[in-house]
Amino acid sequence: MTVLILWASGATWKHVVQQVLNEWKKVKAVVRASSSIPDSWKTNSNLTLITASISQMSVDDMVKNLTGCEAVVSCLGHNLTFRGMFLHPRKLVTDAMKLVYAANEKLSSQKQIKIILMNTVANTNRGIKETVSKKQKLVLRLLRTFFPLHLDNEQAADYLRLNPYENWVAVRPDALIDEDTVTEYIAYESPIRDCIFDPWKTSRINVWNFMMRLITEEILWKRWKWKMPVLYNKE
C-alpha cells in the first residue's frame, strides 16, 4: 500500500511520515522546497519525496502523484502569518481537494482512492444540521468573514460533501495538543462540546492514528466514510 501525504513539511507531519514508514507502508510525501528534510528520509527506499507547491500543481501532476496510491491524506494548512492567512493561495485546501478529485477522475480505471481530509471541529457539518449555540454561530460568522483560512476549511469539506464521490472522510479534531504517544480517543458524528467556549483536547498523534486506521481498517472506513467524525481525547 502506498499513501500520498499532502503536506509533509510541518514539524508534526514529519513525525507522521516517520511513523507511517516505521509501522506500515510506502509513502509519497509532498514537501516545500524550503523544508528541512531529516537525513533518514533521503535514504529510505519506501519514501518518495515530491518537492512542489500544491497551488502550482496541474491535474496531470496530481495524476502522476496519485498513481499507485490507495489513499491520500491532506494535512494542508495556512501559515499563521499575515501572508499565510490573507494572501495567495487563499483557498489552498479547497483547491487541493478539487485537484485530487479531478486527478482521481482521470484514474477511473484504478480502484477508488480514499481521501482523508484533516479539517476542524469549528466547521459544522451542514449535511446533518448540527446544533450550534447562538454565541458560537456569531464567532464562526466572524471567523468566516475575517479569516479566509477558516472559510477555506469549510469550503474544502463542503466540496467533498456535495460531490457524488463517496470515498472520503473529513476528520475534525478539537483543540490540538502535542503528545508523544497514542492515547485513548473517541470519534463522534457531531461535536459534544462547544468548540469555542468549551473545547476539549485532541492530540495530533491521535489524529494521525485515527487517519491511518481509516486507511487500513475497512470496518472503521465503512463506519465513517462520507462523514465528518469529531475526534476527542478520552477524558
C-alpha positions as CSV (number, residue, x, y, z in Angstrom):
1,M,0.0,0.0,0.0
2,T,1.2,3.5,-0.9
3,V,-0.1,6.6,0.9
4,L,0.2,10.2,-0.5
5,I,0.6,12.8,2.2
6,L,-0.1,16.4,1.4
7,W,1.7,18.5,3.1
8,A,4.5,16.8,4.9
9,S,6.8,19.6,5.8
10,G,5.4,20.8,9.1
11,A,7.0,19.6,12.3
12,T,4.0,17.5,13.3
13,W,3.6,15.9,9.9
14,K,7.3,15.0,9.7
15,H,6.5,12.9,12.7
16,V,3.5,11.4,10.9
17,V,5.5,10.4,7.9
18,Q,8.2,8.8,10.0
19,Q,5.6,6.8,11.9
20,V,4.0,5.6,8.8
21,L,7.3,4.5,7.4
22,N,8.2,2.8,10.7
23,E,5.0,0.9,11.1
24,W,3.3,0.3,7.7
25,K,3.6,1.4,4.2
26,K,5.2,3.2,1.4
27,V,4.8,7.0,1.4
28,K,4.8,9.7,-1.2
29,A,5.2,13.0,0.7
30,V,4.7,16.5,-0.8
31,V,7.1,18.9,0.8
32,R,8.0,22.6,0.3
33,A,11.3,23.4,-1.4
34,S,12.4,25.2,1.7
35,S,11.7,22.3,4.0
36,S,14.3,20.8,6.3
37,I,14.3,17.1,5.5
38,P,15.6,14.6,8.0
39,D,18.6,12.7,6.7
40,S,16.9,9.4,7.3
41,W,14.2,10.3,4.8
42,K,16.7,10.8,2.0
43,T,17.9,7.2,2.1
44,N,14.6,5.5,2.8
45,S,13.6,3.4,-0.2
46,N,9.9,3.4,1.0
47,L,9.7,7.2,0.8
48,T,9.3,9.3,-2.3
49,L,9.7,13.0,-1.7
50,I,7.8,15.3,-4.0
51,T,9.2,18.8,-3.8
52,A,6.4,21.0,-5.0
53,S,3.8,23.7,-4.3
54,I,0.3,22.3,-4.2
55,S,-1.1,25.6,-5.5
56,Q,1.1,25.3,-8.7
57,M,0.4,21.6,-9.4
58,S,-1.6,20.7,-12.6
59,V,-4.1,17.9,-12.7
60,D,-1.6,15.8,-14.7
61,D,1.0,16.3,-11.9
62,M,-1.5,15.1,-9.3
63,V,-2.4,12.1,-11.5
64,K,1.3,11.1,-11.5
65,N,1.5,11.6,-7.7
66,L,-1.7,9.5,-7.1
67,T,-0.8,6.7,-9.4
68,G,-0.4,3.5,-7.4
69,C,-1.8,5.1,-4.2
70,E,-4.7,3.7,-2.2
71,A,-5.2,6.8,-0.1
72,V,-4.3,10.5,0.0
73,V,-4.2,12.3,3.4
74,S,-4.4,16.0,3.4
75,C,-3.0,17.8,6.4
76,L,-2.7,21.1,4.5
77,G,-3.0,24.3,6.4
78,H,-2.2,28.0,6.1
79,N,0.8,29.5,7.9
80,L,-0.4,31.7,10.7
81,T,1.2,34.8,9.3
82,F,-0.4,37.8,7.5
83,R,0.8,36.4,4.2
84,G,-0.3,32.9,5.0
85,M,-3.8,33.9,6.2
86,F,-4.7,36.7,3.8
87,L,-2.7,36.4,0.6
88,H,-2.4,33.8,-2.2
89,P,-3.3,31.0,-2.1
90,R,-6.4,31.9,-0.1
91,K,-8.1,28.6,-1.0
92,L,-5.2,26.2,-0.6
93,V,-7.1,23.3,1.0
94,T,-10.2,23.7,-1.2
95,D,-8.2,23.9,-4.4
96,A,-6.2,20.8,-3.3
97,M,-9.4,18.8,-2.8
98,K,-10.6,19.9,-6.3
99,L,-7.2,18.9,-7.7
100,V,-7.3,15.4,-6.0
101,Y,-10.9,14.9,-7.2
102,A,-10.0,15.8,-10.8
103,A,-6.9,13.6,-10.8
104,N,-8.9,10.7,-9.4
105,E,-11.5,11.1,-12.2
106,K,-8.6,10.6,-14.6
107,L,-7.6,7.4,-12.8
108,S,-11.1,5.9,-13.1
109,S,-9.6,2.6,-14.1
110,Q,-7.9,2.4,-10.7
111,K,-9.6,1.4,-7.5
112,Q,-11.3,4.5,-5.9
113,I,-8.7,6.3,-3.8
114,K,-9.6,7.0,-0.2
115,I,-9.5,10.8,0.5
116,I,-8.9,11.8,4.1
117,L,-9.0,15.5,4.9
118,M,-7.9,16.9,8.2
119,N,-10.4,19.6,9.0
120,T,-11.6,21.3,12.1
121,V,-14.3,21.0,14.7
122,A,-15.1,24.7,14.1
123,N,-16.5,23.6,10.8
124,T,-20.1,22.4,11.3
125,N,-21.4,19.5,9.1
126,R,-24.2,21.2,7.3
127,G,-25.2,17.9,5.8
128,I,-26.7,16.8,9.1
129,K,-27.7,20.2,10.5
130,E,-25.6,20.1,13.7
131,T,-26.8,22.1,16.7
132,V,-24.7,25.3,17.3
133,S,-25.3,27.8,20.1
134,K,-26.0,31.4,19.1
135,K,-22.7,32.6,20.7
136,Q,-20.8,30.0,18.7
137,K,-22.6,30.9,15.5
138,L,-21.6,34.6,16.0
139,V,-18.0,33.8,16.5
140,L,-17.9,31.4,13.5
141,R,-19.6,34.1,11.3
142,L,-16.8,36.5,12.3
143,L,-14.1,33.8,11.6
144,R,-15.7,33.2,8.2
145,T,-15.7,36.9,7.4
146,F,-12.3,37.9,8.6
147,F,-10.1,34.8,8.5
148,P,-10.0,33.2,5.0
149,L,-8.3,30.1,6.3
150,H,-11.4,29.2,8.2
151,L,-13.6,29.7,5.2
152,D,-11.1,27.6,3.2
153,N,-11.6,24.7,5.7
154,E,-15.3,25.0,5.4
155,Q,-15.3,25.0,1.6
156,A,-12.9,22.1,1.3
157,A,-15.2,19.9,3.4
158,D,-18.2,21.2,1.5
159,Y,-16.6,20.4,-1.8
160,L,-16.2,16.7,-0.7
161,R,-19.6,16.6,0.9
162,L,-21.5,17.9,-2.1
163,N,-19.8,15.8,-4.7
164,P,-21.1,12.3,-5.7
165,Y,-17.7,10.8,-4.9
166,E,-18.3,9.0,-1.6
167,N,-14.8,7.6,-0.7
168,W,-13.8,10.3,1.7
169,V,-13.7,11.2,5.4
170,A,-13.1,14.7,6.9
171,V,-11.6,14.3,10.4
172,R,-12.4,17.2,12.8
173,P,-10.2,17.4,15.8
174,D,-10.9,19.9,18.6
175,A,-8.1,21.9,20.4
176,L,-4.9,20.3,19.1
177,I,-2.1,19.5,21.6
178,D,1.2,17.6,21.3
179,E,1.7,14.2,22.9
180,D,4.5,11.7,22.4
181,T,2.3,8.5,22.4
182,V,-1.1,7.5,21.2
183,T,-3.7,7.6,24.0
184,E,-7.4,6.6,24.1
185,Y,-9.7,8.8,22.0
186,I,-13.3,8.7,20.8
187,A,-14.8,9.7,17.5
188,Y,-18.3,11.2,17.4
189,E,-20.5,12.0,14.4
190,S,-21.0,15.6,15.8
191,P,-19.4,17.7,18.4
192,I,-20.4,17.0,22.0
193,R,-18.9,20.3,23.3
194,D,-18.9,23.9,22.2
195,C,-15.6,24.3,20.3
196,I,-15.3,28.0,21.0
197,F,-16.4,28.2,24.7
198,D,-15.9,24.7,25.9
199,P,-13.2,23.0,23.8
200,W,-11.5,19.7,24.6
201,K,-8.1,18.3,23.8
202,T,-7.2,16.3,20.8
203,S,-3.6,15.2,20.4
204,R,-2.0,15.4,17.0
205,I,-0.7,11.9,17.3
206,N,-4.2,10.6,18.0
207,V,-5.4,12.4,14.8
208,W,-2.7,10.7,12.9
209,N,-3.5,7.3,14.4
210,F,-7.2,7.6,13.5
211,M,-6.4,8.7,9.9
212,M,-4.0,5.8,9.4
213,R,-6.6,3.3,10.8
214,L,-9.1,4.7,8.4
215,I,-6.8,3.6,5.6
216,T,-6.0,0.1,6.9
217,E,-9.2,-0.9,8.8
218,E,-12.1,-1.5,6.4
219,I,-14.7,-1.8,9.2
220,L,-13.7,1.6,10.5
221,W,-13.6,3.1,7.0
222,K,-17.1,1.8,6.3
223,R,-18.3,3.3,9.6
224,W,-17.0,6.8,8.8
225,K,-16.8,7.2,5.0
226,W,-18.8,10.2,3.6
227,K,-18.9,11.6,7.1
228,M,-17.1,14.2,9.3
229,P,-16.1,12.5,12.6
230,V,-15.2,14.7,15.5
231,L,-12.2,13.4,17.5
232,Y,-11.5,14.0,21.2
233,N,-9.0,12.5,23.6
234,K,-10.8,10.4,26.1
235,E,-11.4,12.4,29.3
